[in-house]
């Protein structure tokens, strides 16, 4: 993903989530500067999913699972906040995949 990646490019990468896009998104997550682009793209992707005529909950759950497994600890709270931002089934499916990874608990273990 280039330095000029905008939210639409990131959202499209999240929508397809093939191996090439997974690699590009992983590179984007390596720097805190890429966090904003990733989160903006994720919000755009979820917003598009809420407006879609057909909701692919399995794909959104898979996205949540992949991000939970792949995203660094510094992003886990922001991902969970995004997942809880709406009661729409798209957000619930994303949250379901995210929760299954227990990434937030691994990133911030209880004392």
Phi and psi in radians as a Rosetta constraint file:
Dihedral C 1 N 2 CA 2 C 2 CIRCULARHARMONIC -1.299 0.35
Dihedral N 2 CA 2 C 2 N 3 CIRCULARHARMONIC 2.928 0.35
Dihedral C 2 N 3 CA 3 C 3 CIRCULARHARMONIC -1.115 0.35
Dihedral N 3 CA 3 C 3 N 4 CIRCULARHARMONIC -0.376 0.35
Dihedral C 3 N 4 CA 4 C 4 CIRCULARHARMONIC -1.664 0.35
Dihedral N 4 CA 4 C 4 N 5 CIRCULARHARMONIC 0.224 0.35
Dihedral C 4 N 5 CA 5 C 5 CIRCULARHARMONIC -1.021 0.35
Dihedral N 5 CA 5 C 5 N 6 CIRCULARHARMONIC 2.241 0.35
Dihedral C 5 N 6 CA 6 C 6 CIRCULARHARMONIC -1.806 0.35
Dihedral N 6 CA 6 C 6 N 7 CIRCULARHARMONIC -3.127 0.35
Dihedral C 6 N 7 CA 7 C 7 CIRCULARHARMONIC -1.119 0.35
Dihedral N 7 CA 7 C 7 N 8 CIRCULARHARMONIC -0.539 0.35
Dihedral C 7 N 8 CA 8 C 8 CIRCULARHARMONIC -1.207 0.35
Dihedral N 8 CA 8 C 8 N 9 CIRCULARHARMONIC -0.715 0.35
Dihedral C 8 N 9 CA 9 C 9 CIRCULARHARMONIC -1.126 0.35
Dihedral N 9 CA 9 C 9 N 10 CIRCULARHARMONIC -0.771 0.35
Dihedral C 9 N 10 CA 10 C 10 CIRCULARHARMONIC -1.145 0.35
Dihedral N 10 CA 10 C 10 N 11 CIRCULARHARMONIC -0.740 0.35
Dihedral C 10 N 11 CA 11 C 11 CIRCULARHARMONIC -1.081 0.35
Dihedral N 11 CA 11 C 11 N 12 CIRCULARHARMONIC -0.712 0.35
Dihedral C 11 N 12 CA 12 C 12 CIRCULARHARMONIC -1.129 0.35
Dihedral N 12 CA 12 C 12 N 13 CIRCULARHARMONIC -0.688 0.35
Dihedral C 12 N 13 CA 13 C 13 CIRCULARHARMONIC -1.131 0.35
Dihedral N 13 CA 13 C 13 N 14 CIRCULARHARMONIC -0.710 0.35
Dihedral C 13 N 14 CA 14 C 14 CIRCULARHARMONIC -1.164 0.35
Dihedral N 14 CA 14 C 14 N 15 CIRCULARHARMONIC -0.578 0.35
Dihedral C 14 N 15 CA 15 C 15 CIRCULARHARMONIC -1.199 0.35
Dihedral N 15 CA 15 C 15 N 16 CIRCULARHARMONIC -0.702 0.35
Dihedral C 15 N 16 CA 16 C 16 CIRCULARHARMONIC -1.513 0.35
Dihedral N 16 CA 16 C 16 N 17 CIRCULARHARMONIC -0.742 0.35
Dihedral C 16 N 17 CA 17 C 17 CIRCULARHARMONIC 0.824 0.35
Dihedral N 17 CA 17 C 17 N 18 CIRCULARHARMONIC 0.736 0.35
Dihedral C 17 N 18 CA 18 C 18 CIRCULARHARMONIC -1.401 0.35
Dihedral N 18 CA 18 C 18 N 19 CIRCULARHARMONIC 3.122 0.35
Dihedral C 18 N 19 CA 19 C 19 CIRCULARHARMONIC -1.098 0.35
Dihedral N 19 CA 19 C 19 N 20 CIRCULARHARMONIC -0.647 0.35
Dihedral C 19 N 20 CA 20 C 20 CIRCULARHARMONIC -1.153 0.35
Dihedral N 20 CA 20 C 20 N 21 CIRCULARHARMONIC -0.744 0.35
Dihedral C 20 N 21 CA 21 C 21 CIRCULARHARMONIC -1.213 0.35
Dihedral N 21 CA 21 C 21 N 22 CIRCULARHARMONIC -0.614 0.35
Dihedral C 21 N 22 CA 22 C 22 CIRCULARHARMONIC -1.064 0.35
Dihedral N 22 CA 22 C 22 N 23 CIRCULARHARMONIC -0.742 0.35
Dihedral C 22 N 23 CA 23 C 23 CIRCULARHARMONIC -1.134 0.35
Dihedral N 23 CA 23 C 23 N 24 CIRCULARHARMONIC -0.782 0.35
Dihedral C 23 N 24 CA 24 C 24 CIRCULARHARMONIC -1.118 0.35
Dihedral N 24 CA 24 C 24 N 25 CIRCULARHARMONIC -0.716 0.35
Dihedral C 24 N 25 CA 25 C 25 CIRCULARHARMONIC -1.202 0.35
Dihedral N 25 CA 25 C 25 N 26 CIRCULARHARMONIC -0.615 0.35
Dihedral C 25 N 26 CA 26 C 26 CIRCULARHARMONIC -1.097 0.35
Dihedral N 26 CA 26 C 26 N 27 CIRCULARHARMONIC -0.704 0.35
Dihedral C 26 N 27 CA 27 C 27 CIRCULARHARMONIC -1.132 0.35
Dihedral N 27 CA 27 C 27 N 28 CIRCULARHARMONIC -0.712 0.35
Dihedral C 27 N 28 CA 28 C 28 CIRCULARHARMONIC -1.075 0.35
Dihedral N 28 CA 28 C 28 N 29 CIRCULARHARMONIC -0.611 0.35
Dihedral C 28 N 29 CA 29 C 29 CIRCULARHARMONIC -1.379 0.35
Dihedral N 29 CA 29 C 29 N 30 CIRCULARHARMONIC -0.073 0.35
Dihedral C 29 N 30 CA 30 C 30 CIRCULARHARMONIC -1.305 0.35
Dihedral N 30 CA 30 C 30 N 31 CIRCULARHARMONIC -0.328 0.35
Dihedral C 30 N 31 CA 31 C 31 CIRCULARHARMONIC -2.151 0.35
Dihedral N 31 CA 31 C 31 N 32 CIRCULARHARMONIC 2.548 0.35
Dihedral C 31 N 32 CA 32 C 32 CIRCULARHARMONIC -1.053 0.35
Dihedral N 32 CA 32 C 32 N 33 CIRCULARHARMONIC -0.468 0.35
Dihedral C 32 N 33 CA 33 C 33 CIRCULARHARMONIC -1.158 0.35
Dihedral N 33 CA 33 C 33 N 34 CIRCULARHARMONIC -0.553 0.35
Dihedral C 33 N 34 CA 34 C 34 CIRCULARHARMONIC -1.325 0.35
Dihedral N 34 CA 34 C 34 N 35 CIRCULARHARMONIC -0.307 0.35
Dihedral C 34 N 35 CA 35 C 35 CIRCULARHARMONIC -1.014 0.35
Dihedral N 35 CA 35 C 35 N 36 CIRCULARHARMONIC -0.767 0.35
Dihedral C 35 N 36 CA 36 C 36 CIRCULARHARMONIC -1.110 0.35
Dihedral N 36 CA 36 C 36 N 37 CIRCULARHARMONIC -0.723 0.35
Dihedral C 36 N 37 CA 37 C 37 CIRCULARHARMONIC -1.137 0.35
Dihedral N 37 CA 37 C 37 N 38 CIRCULARHARMONIC -0.725 0.35
Dihedral C 37 N 38 CA 38 C 38 CIRCULARHARMONIC -1.116 0.35
Dihedral N 38 CA 38 C 38 N 39 CIRCULARHARMONIC -0.836 0.35
Dihedral C 38 N 39 CA 39 C 39 CIRCULARHARMONIC -1.158 0.35
Dihedral N 39 CA 39 C 39 N 40 CIRCULARHARMONIC -0.670 0.35
Dihedral C 39 N 40 CA 40 C 40 CIRCULARHARMONIC -1.124 0.35
Dihedral N 40 CA 40 C 40 N 41 CIRCULARHARMONIC -0.757 0.35
Dihedral C 40 N 41 CA 41 C 41 CIRCULARHARMONIC -1.143 0.35
Dihedral N 41 CA 41 C 41 N 42 CIRCULARHARMONIC -0.671 0.35
Dihedral C 41 N 42 CA 42 C 42 CIRCULARHARMONIC -1.124 0.35
Dihedral N 42 CA 42 C 42 N 43 CIRCULARHARMONIC -0.791 0.35
Dihedral C 42 N 43 CA 43 C 43 CIRCULARHARMONIC -1.052 0.35
Dihedral N 43 CA 43 C 43 N 44 CIRCULARHARMONIC -0.716 0.35
Dihedral C 43 N 44 CA 44 C 44 CIRCULARHARMONIC -1.130 0.35
Dihedral N 44 CA 44 C 44 N 45 CIRCULARHARMONIC -0.742 0.35
Dihedral C 44 N 45 CA 45 C 45 CIRCULARHARMONIC -1.089 0.35
Dihedral N 45 CA 45 C 45 N 46 CIRCULARHARMONIC -0.805 0.35
Dihedral C 45 N 46 CA 46 C 46 CIRCULARHARMONIC -1.162 0.35
Dihedral N 46 CA 46 C 46 N 47 CIRCULARHARMONIC -0.647 0.35
Dihedral C 46 N 47 CA 47 C 47 CIRCULARHARMONIC -1.104 0.35
Dihedral N 47 CA 47 C 47 N 48 CIRCULARHARMONIC -0.726 0.35
Dihedral C 47 N 48 CA 48 C 48 CIRCULARHARMONIC -1.116 0.35
Dihedral N 48 CA 48 C 48 N 49 CIRCULARHARMONIC -0.663 0.35
Dihedral C 48 N 49 CA 49 C 49 CIRCULARHARMONIC -1.134 0.35
Dihedral N 49 CA 49 C 49 N 50 CIRCULARHARMONIC -0.600 0.35
Dihedral C 49 N 50 CA 50 C 50 CIRCULARHARMONIC -1.215 0.35
Dihedral N 50 CA 50 C 50 N 51 CIRCULARHARMONIC -0.398 0.35
Dihedral C 50 N 51 CA 51 C 51 CIRCULARHARMONIC -1.707 0.35
Dihedral N 51 CA 51 C 51 N 52 CIRCULARHARMONIC -0.076 0.35
Dihedral C 51 N 52 CA 52 C 52 CIRCULARHARMONIC -1.253 0.35
Dihedral N 52 CA 52 C 52 N 53 CIRCULARHARMONIC 2.605 0.35
Dihedral C 52 N 53 CA 53 C 53 CIRCULARHARMONIC -1.250 0.35
Dihedral N 53 CA 53 C 53 N 54 CIRCULARHARMONIC -0.570 0.35
Dihedral C 53 N 54 CA 54 C 54 CIRCULARHARMONIC -2.129 0.35
Dihedral N 54 CA 54 C 54 N 55 CIRCULARHARMONIC 2.156 0.35
Dihedral C 54 N 55 CA 55 C 55 CIRCULARHARMONIC -1.737 0.35
Dihedral N 55 CA 55 C 55 N 56 CIRCULARHARMONIC 2.105 0.35
Dihedral C 55 N 56 CA 56 C 56 CIRCULARHARMONIC -1.686 0.35
Dihedral N 56 CA 56 C 56 N 57 CIRCULARHARMONIC 1.508 0.35
Dihedral C 56 N 57 CA 57 C 57 CIRCULARHARMONIC -1.180 0.35
Dihedral N 57 CA 57 C 57 N 58 CIRCULARHARMONIC -0.552 0.35
Dihedral C 57 N 58 CA 58 C 58 CIRCULARHARMONIC -1.115 0.35
Dihedral N 58 CA 58 C 58 N 59 CIRCULARHARMONIC -0.701 0.35
Dihedral C 58 N 59 CA 59 C 59 CIRCULARHARMONIC -1.178 0.35
Dihedral N 59 CA 59 C 59 N 60 CIRCULARHARMONIC -0.693 0.35
Dihedral C 59 N 60 CA 60 C 60 CIRCULARHARMONIC -1.194 0.35
Dihedral N 60 CA 60 C 60 N 61 CIRCULARHARMONIC -0.654 0.35
Dihedral C 60 N 61 CA 61 C 61 CIRCULARHARMONIC -1.144 0.35
Dihedral N 61 CA 61 C 61 N 62 CIRCULARHARMONIC -0.703 0.35
Dihedral C 61 N 62 CA 62 C 62 CIRCULARHARMONIC -1.092 0.35
Dihedral N 62 CA 62 C 62 N 63 CIRCULARHARMONIC -0.699 0.35
Dihedral C 62 N 63 CA 63 C 63 CIRCULARHARMONIC -1.080 0.35
Dihedral N 63 CA 63 C 63 N 64 CIRCULARHARMONIC -0.799 0.35
Dihedral C 63 N 64 CA 64 C 64 CIRCULARHARMONIC -1.054 0.35
Dihedral N 64 CA 64 C 64 N 65 CIRCULARHARMONIC -0.727 0.35
Dihedral C 64 N 65 CA 65 C 65 CIRCULARHARMONIC -1.125 0.35
Dihedral N 65 CA 65 C 65 N 66 CIRCULARHARMONIC -0.796 0.35
Dihedral C 65 N 66 CA 66 C 66 CIRCULARHARMONIC -1.103 0.35
Dihedral N 66 CA 66 C 66 N 67 CIRCULARHARMONIC -0.784 0.35
Dihedral C 66 N 67 CA 67 C 67 CIRCULARHARMONIC -1.135 0.35
Dihedral N 67 CA 67 C 67 N 68 CIRCULARHARMONIC -0.663 0.35
Dihedral C 67 N 68 CA 68 C 68 CIRCULARHARMONIC -1.089 0.35
Dihedral N 68 CA 68 C 68 N 69 CIRCULARHARMONIC -0.656 0.35
Dihedral C 68 N 69 CA 69 C 69 CIRCULARHARMONIC -1.378 0.35
Dihedral N 69 CA 69 C 69 N 70 CIRCULARHARMONIC -0.542 0.35
Dihedral C 69 N 70 CA 70 C 70 CIRCULARHARMONIC -1.739 0.35
Dihedral N 70 CA 70 C 70 N 71 CIRCULARHARMONIC -0.659 0.35
Dihedral C 70 N 71 CA 71 C 71 CIRCULARHARMONIC -1.157 0.35
Dihedral N 71 CA 71 C 71 N 72 CIRCULARHARMONIC 2.499 0.35
Dihedral C 71 N 72 CA 72 C 72 CIRCULARHARMONIC -1.173 0.35
Dihedral N 72 CA 72 C 72 N 73 CIRCULARHARMONIC 2.820 0.35
Dihedral C 72 N 73 CA 73 C 73 CIRCULARHARMONIC -0.965 0.35
Dihedral N 73 CA 73 C 73 N 74 CIRCULARHARMONIC -0.586 0.35
Dihedral C 73 N 74 CA 74 C 74 CIRCULARHARMONIC -1.138 0.35
Dihedral N 74 CA 74 C 74 N 75 CIRCULARHARMONIC -0.314 0.35
Dihedral C 74 N 75 CA 75 C 75 CIRCULARHARMONIC -1.704 0.35
Dihedral N 75 CA 75 C 75 N 76 CIRCULARHARMONIC -0.216 0.35
Dihedral C 75 N 76 CA 76 C 76 CIRCULARHARMONIC -1.096 0.35
Dihedral N 76 CA 76 C 76 N 77 CIRCULARHARMONIC -0.705 0.35
Dihedral C 76 N 77 CA 77 C 77 CIRCULARHARMONIC -1.136 0.35
Dihedral N 77 CA 77 C 77 N 78 CIRCULARHARMONIC -0.746 0.35
Dihedral C 77 N 78 CA 78 C 78 CIRCULARHARMONIC -1.136 0.35
Dihedral N 78 CA 78 C 78 N 79 CIRCULARHARMONIC -0.665 0.35
Dihedral C 78 N 79 CA 79 C 79 CIRCULARHARMONIC -1.112 0.35
Dihedral N 79 CA 79 C 79 N 80 CIRCULARHARMONIC -0.759 0.35
Dihedral C 79 N 80 CA 80 C 80 CIRCULARHARMONIC -1.169 0.35
Dihedral N 80 CA 80 C 80 N 81 CIRCULARHARMONIC -0.676 0.35
Dihedral C 80 N 81 CA 81 C 81 CIRCULARHARMONIC -1.069 0.35
Dihedral N 81 CA 81 C 81 N 82 CIRCULARHARMONIC -0.725 0.35
Dihedral C 81 N 82 CA 82 C 82 CIRCULARHARMONIC -1.118 0.35
Dihedral N 82 CA 82 C 82 N 83 CIRCULARHARMONIC -0.753 0.35
Dihedral C 82 N 83 CA 83 C 83 CIRCULARHARMONIC -1.109 0.35
Dihedral N 83 CA 83 C 83 N 84 CIRCULARHARMONIC -0.510 0.35
Dihedral C 83 N 84 CA 84 C 84 CIRCULARHARMONIC -1.650 0.35
Dihedral N 84 CA 84 C 84 N 85 CIRCULARHARMONIC 0.101 0.35
Dihedral C 84 N 85 CA 85 C 85 CIRCULARHARMONIC -1.242 0.35
Dihedral N 85 CA 85 C 85 N 86 CIRCULARHARMONIC -0.311 0.35
Dihedral C 85 N 86 CA 86 C 86 CIRCULARHARMONIC -2.608 0.35
Dihedral N 86 CA 86 C 86 N 87 CIRCULARHARMONIC 2.733 0.35
Dihedral C 86 N 87 CA 87 C 87 CIRCULARHARMONIC -1.670 0.35
Dihedral N 87 CA 87 C 87 N 88 CIRCULARHARMONIC 0.125 0.35
Dihedral C 87 N 88 CA 88 C 88 CIRCULARHARMONIC -1.116 0.35
Dihedral N 88 CA 88 C 88 N 89 CIRCULARHARMONIC 2.531 0.35
Dihedral C 88 N 89 CA 89 C 89 CIRCULARHARMONIC -0.968 0.35
Dihedral N 89 CA 89 C 89 N 90 CIRCULARHARMONIC -0.495 0.35
Dihedral C 89 N 90 CA 90 C 90 CIRCULARHARMONIC -1.127 0.35
Dihedral N 90 CA 90 C 90 N 91 CIRCULARHARMONIC -0.792 0.35
Dihedral C 90 N 91 CA 91 C 91 CIRCULARHARMONIC -1.201 0.35
Dihedral N 91 CA 91 C 91 N 92 CIRCULARHARMONIC -0.630 0.35
Dihedral C 91 N 92 CA 92 C 92 CIRCULARHARMONIC -1.140 0.35
Dihedral N 92 CA 92 C 92 N 93 CIRCULARHARMONIC -0.696 0.35
Dihedral C 92 N 93 CA 93 C 93 CIRCULARHARMONIC -1.144 0.35
Dihedral N 93 CA 93 C 93 N 94 CIRCULARHARMONIC -0.765 0.35
Dihedral C 93 N 94 CA 94 C 94 CIRCULARHARMONIC -1.063 0.35
Dihedral N 94 CA 94 C 94 N 95 CIRCULARHARMONIC -0.788 0.35
Dihedral C 94 N 95 CA 95 C 95 CIRCULARHARMONIC -1.090 0.35
Dihedral N 95 CA 95 C 95 N 96 CIRCULARHARMONIC -0.686 0.35
Dihedral C 95 N 96 CA 96 C 96 CIRCULARHARMONIC -1.032 0.35
Dihedral N 96 CA 96 C 96 N 97 CIRCULARHARMONIC -0.804 0.35
Dihedral C 96 N 97 CA 97 C 97 CIRCULARHARMONIC -1.145 0.35
Dihedral N 97 CA 97 C 97 N 98 CIRCULARHARMONIC -0.677 0.35
Dihedral C 97 N 98 CA 98 C 98 CIRCULARHARMONIC -1.149 0.35
Dihedral N 98 CA 98 C 98 N 99 CIRCULARHARMONIC -0.756 0.35
Dihedral C 98 N 99 CA 99 C 99 CIRCULARHARMONIC -1.160 0.35
Dihedral N 99 CA 99 C 99 N 100 CIRCULARHARMONIC -0.641 0.35
Dihedral C 99 N 100 CA 100 C 100 CIRCULARHARMONIC -1.057 0.35
Dihedral N 100 CA 100 C 100 N 101 CIRCULARHARMONIC -0.456 0.35
Dihedral C 100 N 101 CA 101 C 101 CIRCULARHARMONIC -1.392 0.35
Dihedral N 101 CA 101 C 101 N 102 CIRCULARHARMONIC -0.322 0.35
Dihedral C 101 N 102 CA 102 C 102 CIRCULARHARMONIC 0.983 0.35
Dihedral N 102 CA 102 C 102 N 103 CIRCULARHARMONIC 0.516 0.35
Dihedral C 102 N 103 CA 103 C 103 CIRCULARHARMONIC -1.140 0.35
Dihedral N 103 CA 103 C 103 N 104 CIRCULARHARMONIC -0.670 0.35
Dihedral C 103 N 104 CA 104 C 104 CIRCULARHARMONIC -1.121 0.35
Dihedral N 104 CA 104 C 104 N 105 CIRCULARHARMONIC -0.692 0.35
Dihedral C 104 N 105 CA 105 C 105 CIRCULARHARMONIC -1.188 0.35
Dihedral N 105 CA 105 C 105 N 106 CIRCULARHARMONIC -0.620 0.35
Dihedral C 105 N 106 CA 106 C 106 CIRCULARHARMONIC -1.235 0.35
Dihedral N 106 CA 106 C 106 N 107 CIRCULARHARMONIC -0.673 0.35
Dihedral C 106 N 107 CA 107 C 107 CIRCULARHARMONIC -1.245 0.35
Dihedral N 107 CA 107 C 107 N 108 CIRCULARHARMONIC -0.626 0.35
Dihedral C 107 N 108 CA 108 C 108 CIRCULARHARMONIC -2.296 0.35
Dihedral N 108 CA 108 C 108 N 109 CIRCULARHARMONIC 1.353 0.35
Dihedral C 108 N 109 CA 109 C 109 CIRCULARHARMONIC -1.155 0.35
Dihedral N 109 CA 109 C 109 N 110 CIRCULARHARMONIC 2.629 0.35
Dihedral C 109 N 110 CA 110 C 110 CIRCULARHARMONIC -1.218 0.35
Dihedral N 110 CA 110 C 110 N 111 CIRCULARHARMONIC 2.514 0.35
